[in-house]
Amino acid sequence: MKQTTESNSNLYIQILENIDRAVIALSADGIISLFNPAAQAMTGLSERQALGKTFDHLFKGQQSLRYLVSTALTAGRSVSDHEEIYLYRPFSPPLPVSVSVSPLLTEAGAPDGVVLTLRDLSRMRDLEEAVRQSDRLSQLGTLAAGLAHEIKNPLGGIKGAAQLLDLELPGKSPLREYTAVMIRETERINTIIEGLLDLTRTRQPHWVGVNLGKILGDILLLQKNAHPGKEIDFLFDLDPSIPEFRGDEDLLTQLFLNLVKNAAEAIADGGVVRIASKIVADYHLNLPTGRPAPFVTVEIRDNGRGIDREDLERIFTPFYTTKHFGSGLGLPLCQKIVRQHDGMLKAVSEPGSGTLFSVSLPLIPPPDSGQAG
């Protein structure tokens, strides 16, 4: 019997140490008696900093959390909030969490404190934002396709007329400067329209087994010599365990080339662009075979000028750009490519501290592996 009890205790400890939810136990007078590893990761506080401290003292200023804990302690009942509570941390941005507080009872049924569990909702927010971006692009695509068609026809007529006029003018006529401008500007507008149409076209990806390391390596080889006059260090940290996975090689090359190029262009004179890849367990994609596919994340980080919060919320909107050049279609097209691969694209930035673009793609087996869904 004693051996069974010890075995159960060891199992409980193992569960608490490996569960992905923060678990914090409090005594009846609000003193923290348990602070599992997930709680330490979420709060940024160590077990040594937490144990023996009162919850109110450790989480002062976090009124929503303190209210739920106080209610559970005084009322002796379970309370929860699964909507919009933010956990404020000393050296990290606020973390959206769902909260549950349940009473702890002795064997006799008397109240003996509470247990608080926190679930990280940031990944869910990422998924919700990816869905919203997808919906916006879908709605825009219907409008853009019709608009582009209406613009291209008269634009072709204007360009043709300007070319004919240019042929009729004498070789040294100063008026030819105007026809040259007209032709050049119609070509620029046509390039913008073609970029917009790329967002609306429904070309099906050509699925093959892609080698992520080779794609990123080739891009870095080209980019190292593509920015003369700038002292930019390109640092590459590839997880060698990443296997080949299903993807469209041309589209993924276009995606990462655009993001790496953007990172380099965000650096004024000298700086660093870091490209890292890793397999993450935060997301899984359920395949028709029943097997969940993990995700690989590629992070492209620069230490350039950064992006203002107002601009960051709009960078995936077509034609919106913070550059003095460019059409504002590159990032929306990147978003479309990521969506075609059932992935997610996220940007994090602070003015003066650089920008991080994170691409998460499911590791779906290649079509010829016999495992693809």
N, C-alpha and C positions, 0 to 999 in steps of 0.2 A: 504494500500500500504506500509506504514511504517512498519507494522508488518511483511509483507512478506519479505521486505528487511532485517530486523533484523533476521528473520528465516533463510534466505539464508546465511547471514553472519555467524551465529552460525554453520550452516551446513559446510561452507567452513573451519571454524576453526577446527571443529571436524574431518573433512577429513585430514587436514594437521597434526593434532596431532596423528592420527592413521595410516596413510599410512606408508608402510614399506620402502619407498624411502626417501632419504634425500632431503629436499627442502630448498634452500638458496636463498633469494631475495636480490638483490643489487640495490642501487640507481644509477642514471646516473654517479655519480662520484665514484662508486665502493664501497660504504659504505654498510655494511650488515644491513638489516632492518628486516629480518625474518630468523629464524634458528630453524626448527621444531625438535621434539624429535628424529626422525630417524637420522637427521644430527648430533645431539649431540652424539648419540650412535655410529655412524660410525666414527666420527672424534675424539671422546674422549674429546671434548670441550663443556663447558656448554653454555647455551644461554647468560648468563651474560658475559662470556668471549668473545662472538662473536659479539653481537649487538653493533652497533656504530663503530666497527673497519673496516678498509679497508680490502678488500679481499686480496690484494697483501701482506699486512702486516701479516695477520693471516695465510696465506698459502705460506709464503716465502719459496723458495727452491723447490716448487712443480710447475715446469715450465710448464708442460703439462696442468694442470688445469688453471693456470694463462693465458696461451696462448688462450685457448678456451674462457674464460671469456672476455679477452681483445678484441678478434676478434668479439664476439657478441656485445660488447659495442660500438666499433668503426664502425662496418659495419652495425649494426642494423638488423642482420639476425640470424636465428637459426643455430647453429653448434653442432655437436655431435661426440663422439668417443665411439664405443661400443666394442672395441677390448681389449687393454692392457694398461690401465692407473691404476697406483697404488696410493692409498691414504696413505700418510705417517702420522703416528699418534704418539703422544708423548710416550705412554707407552704400545703400542701393535704393533704386526708385521704389515707390509704393507698390505693393503686390496685392492684386485682387484675390480675395479668398472667400470661401463659404465657411461658415462657423456653426458648430454644434456643441452645446454644453449639456452634459448629462450628470445627474447626481450620483455620487458614490455611496453605497450603503454597506453597513456592517452585516455580518451573518444574521444578526437579530433584526435587521431592517432599519436600523437607526442611521440618520444622515452622517456621512463621514467625509464630506468634501464633494468636489466635482471633477470631471474629466472633460477637458476642452480639446476638440479636434478641429484642425484647419486643413482645408483642401485648396491647393493652388489652382486658381481659375485662369491664370494667364494664358495657358495653352488653349483653353476653350475660347478666350477672347480672340486669340490669333485666328482660330478656325472661323469664328463668326465674322471677323473682319475680311478674311479671304472670301467668304461667301458674298459679303456686301460688295466687295470690289468686282467679283465675277458678275453679279447682277448689274452693276453700273456699266461695265463694259458691254454686256449683252444688249442692254437698252440703247447704249450709244451706237453700237454696231448697226442696228436697224436704221437709225437716223443717218449715220454717216454714209452708208452704202448708197442710199438714194441721193444724198446731197453731193457726194463725189461724182456720181453719174451726171447730175445736172450741171456741175461746174466744168467737167472735162470737155464736154462738147463745145461750148462757146470759147473755152480757153484755147482749144485746138484751132478754132477759126481766127482768134486774135493772133496767135503765133504765126499762122500761115499768111495772114495779111501783112504782118510786120516783115516777114521774110521776103514777100513779093515786093513790098515797098523798098526794102533795102537793095534789092536787085535793080530797081528802076532809078535809084539815086546815083549821081556821078561818084566816082571812086573817092574823090577828095571832099565830098559834101559834108559840112559839119552836122547835117541832119542825120547822118548815119550813126552818130553817137546815140541818138534817141531810139532808133530802131534796134540797136544793139542792146540797149537797156530793156526795151520791151521784150525782146526774145529771151534775154537772160532771166527776167523776172517771171515770164510765163513758164519757163523751164523749172524755176525754183518752186512755183506754186504747184506744178505738176508733180514734183518730187514729194512735196508735202501731202498731196492727195494720194499718191501711191503708198506712202507710209500709213496714211489713215486707212486705206483699203486693206493693208496687211492686217489691221486689227479686226477687219470684218470678214476676211476670206476664210473659208472653212476647209482649207487644205488639211487632209488627214496626215498625221505624222507617219513617217516611215520608221517603223519600230525595228530596231536591231539591238544587239548587245553592245553597249557603250562602255568604254574604259574612261572613267572620270579623270584619272591621273593623267592620261595622255592628252585629253582635251584641255585641261588646265595648264599642263606643261607647255603645249604648243602655243597657247595664248600668251603665257608669260614670256616665252622666247621672242615673240613678236613685239610685245609691249615694252620690253626692256630697251628697245632701240627706237621706239615710236614717239618719244617725248624729248627731243633735243633741247638743250638749254636748261633742263630741269635735273636736279640731283635727286632721283627717286630710287629708293631701294625696294625691290620686290622680294618679299619673303614668302616662302612656300612651305606649308606644313600639311602634307597629305597623309591620311591614315592608310597605310599599306594593306590593311585587311579588307578594304572596300572591294567587293567583287564586281564583275561586269553586271549591269542591270539593263532593263528595257528602257530605251530612249530613242529619240531622233537626234542623231549626231550633229546634223547641220543646225537644227534649232537650238540645241544645248550650247553649241559653239557660239552662235549668235547671242544667246542669253549671257553667257559668262564673259564674252568679249566686251559686250556693252557695259556690264557692271564693272569690270576691271578698268576699262577705258575711262568711265565716269570717275572712278576712284582716283586715277592718276590726274585727271583734269581738275579735280577738286584741290589738288596741292599746288600752291603758288610757285614756290621755287624748289625747296628741298623737303623731302619727307619720306614716309614709309607706306607702302601698300602691303598688307598681309592677307594671304589667301590660305585658309585652313579648311580641312574637311574632316568629318568624323561621323560615325554611326551613332544615332541617338535612340533612346528608348522612350522618349516622351510621346511620340506618335506611333500609331500602327495603322496600316491600311488593310482592311479585310478583303482578301481575294476570293473569287468564286470557288477556288479549291478548298476554302475553309482555313487556309493558313494565313496568319497575319504577317504582312510585310513591314519590316522596320523601315526607318527613314535614314537617309544620309543628308547631312547638313553641310553646306559650303558657306563659309563666312568670308566676306570680302570687306576688309576694314582699312580705312585711310585715316591719317592724322591731319587732314586738311581743314578747311574753313568751317565745315559743319553746315547744318541746315536749320533754319528757324522752325519753331514748332508749327507756326501757321503754314509755312511752305511744306513741311513734312507731311501734313494731312492731305496735301493736294498733289504730291509728286506723281501719283499714278493716274492723274487726270489728263487725258489727251490735250495737247497744245500748251500745257502748263509747264514752264521751265524757269529755272533760276539762272540759266546761263545767258550770256550775251549772244550766243550762237546756238544753233540747234532748233529742231522743230517741236520739241516737247512730246515726241511720240516714242522715244526709246524705251522709257520705263513702262508705259502701258503695254508695249509689245513684249517686254520681258515678262510682265504679269500674265499676258496671254499664253506665252510659251510654258511658263510654270504651271498654269492651270491645265494646259493640254497634257501635262505629265502628272496630273493629280497631286500637285505639290502646293507649296505655300512660299510666298515672297514677303519678307518683312524688312522694314528699315527702322533703324534707331540712330538718332543723332542729337548732338548738342552743339550750338554755335561755338566755334573755337576749339572744339574737342574732337572733330572728325565725325565720320559716319560709318555705320556698319550695315551692310546688306546681308541678309541671311536667306539662303535658298534651301528649302527642305524638299527632297524628292523621295518617293517610295522606292525601295529596292525590290522592284518586281523582276523576277527572273527573266532573262532574254527569251524571245519567241522560240528559239531552237533548243532550249534547255529541257523542254518537256515538262516544265513546272509553271509556265506563265499562265496567268488567269485570263 
